[in-house]
């Protein structure tokens, strides 16, 4: 099994994986889950302080930092609790109010609360999510920006096998393996979902870096034929990979959506964060991620520059 940085919305982050996330992304502003001491200049927690969490994933942390700086620009006291890990770790913190704001993704969060959800379009997924959230949690406006699981192949393999969609995989006669975090095995869009929707059988080769460089290398070296890589990852384009189309909507829309503890968040905070969501596009998120992965810019600078560009700071 390969090990490297892990994406919080898919798997538990150990100390080694968190360290790798910091080293690879070059953008972390805290290094341990729920560590109040690593607040990157945040104010001391108090009754009027917004506590912003993030997954242990560079892209999610960038969005969380954007939220933090946007609020601070309006005089709101903010505390950062980044690199928390997977949903099992941070959803209880949102529910008990120890974390009050968190950047999430609509489709995966919907399936976390309702594994039988059938909505697929961005609007329908968001509506279903609003109904599925437990009492006390609220979804603010979702962004155009999306960062969802996607099946990817090399351009060479795509051309050799005539595969450009998940549907095309059914005509491939050789065994298929997909490189992904081990938790991919039980995800609704994993092997069972692919078999049910498209009649395609795949096995999972665990590579614990959430579609990162180890996964890309395994794909390019032919160790796996497919790889689960998040759609806003700039390395899809950098490595000339082909993202397979999903005509049956196996993978739900994954728009960025702020989740709040409604009892702890004021209307002012909601207004500020909704403005951020209104400005955050698909191209923006890919560009932000590229600044982290390829340019090795810090999270602080990436967030500050984007907010300034959008006139939100």
Secondary structure, DSSP 4 states (H G I P E B T S, - for coil): -EE----TTTSPPPHHHHHHHHHHHS--S--STT-TT--TTPPPP-TT-EEEE--SSHHHHHHHHHHHHHHHHTT--EEEE----SHHHHHHHHHHTSS-EEEEEHHHHHHHH-TT----SHHHHHHHHHHHSPTTEEEEEEEEEE----EEEEHHHHHHHT-SBGGGGGG--S--EEEE-GGGGGSTTSHHHHHHHH----EEEEEETTTSHHHHHHHHTTS-SEEE--TT-THHHHTTEEEPB-TT--SPP-EEEEEEEGGG--HHHHHHHHHHHHH--HHHHHHHHHHHHTT---HHHHHHHHHHHTT--
